[in-house]
Amino acid sequence: MPAKSKAQQRFFGMVRAAQKGEMASPSSEVSKAATSMSKSDVKKFAKTKHKGLPNKVEVEEGHKSCKAGYYYCYTDKKCKPIPKGFKMVGRAGYLRKENGHTVDDDSKTKNGNGNGNGNGNGNGGGMGESVDYSDTKLMKKYDDEKKRHKEQDRRMKFGKFYDKAKEVKDRLRPGEVKRYDKKLGRYVSNKES
């Protein structure tokens, strides 16, 4: 993890000096970095050579604003048209699928009562209500629940010690030998059936 600029390398040089006790009165930023980072990480940043580094790296401020019907692609760093069946959500402008609906289907409803849950009854009940994907708090709640359920499922399947179960799976059984098979491009066990 080398420094990205000369300024960053100089800063971490001061942090390293503060960690060693060679700096008399470090600034608040330097002392804060010195206490929060490990010595090995600071050393990696501080020992970076200056050759070929810019003086300062410019930080991108947010994302560029694109015209209507376009979104900013962070990987390609340019505006691209929004694909059909997707919409922009939240302040960051992430793309989300539109629950299987295309852009043209927005005016139609499934059962005529306006909520579009498709059960054919009057008010639709609570289970089939549509989800507002632009609500970031709700989406975070769903993501947290999904993560928690995944962990619980894994624990029910393997017990408390999931990591040890993975190790045991990869361990050799008694009398087992693994050889590299060039045709398959992987290690093959003599116990495989």
KAZIGI-V462052 format. One record per backbone hydrogen bond with DSSP energy under -1.0 kcal/mol. CO is the residue of the C=O (numbers start at 1). NH is the residue of the N-H. If there is no record, write none. Layout:
# KAZIGI-V462052
CO,NH / CO,NH
This chain:
# KAZIGI-V462052
5,9 / 6,10 / 7,11 / 8,12 / 9,13 / 10,14 / 11,15 / 12,16 / 13,17 / 14,18 / 15,19 / 16,20 / 17,21 / 17,22 / 27,31 / 28,32 / 29,33 / 30,34 / 31,35 / 32,36 / 33,37 / 38,42 / 39,43 / 40,44 / 41,45 / 42,46 / 43,47 / 45,48 / 50,53 / 54,6 / 55,7 / 67,70 / 69,82 / 71,80 / 73,77 / 73,78 / 78,73 / 80,71 / 83,86 / 85,98 / 87,96 / 89,94 / 94,89 / 96,87 / 98,101 / 132,135 / 134,136 / 135,139 / 136,140 / 137,141 / 138,142 / 139,143 / 140,144 / 141,145 / 142,146 / 143,147 / 144,148 / 145,149 / 146,150 / 147,151 / 148,152 / 149,153 / 150,154 / 151,155 / 152,156 / 153,157 / 154,158 / 155,159 / 160,162 / 161,165 / 162,166 / 163,167 / 164,168 / 165,169 / 166,170 / 167,171 / 173,176 / 177,190 / 179,188 / 181,185 / 181,186 / 186,181 / 188,179
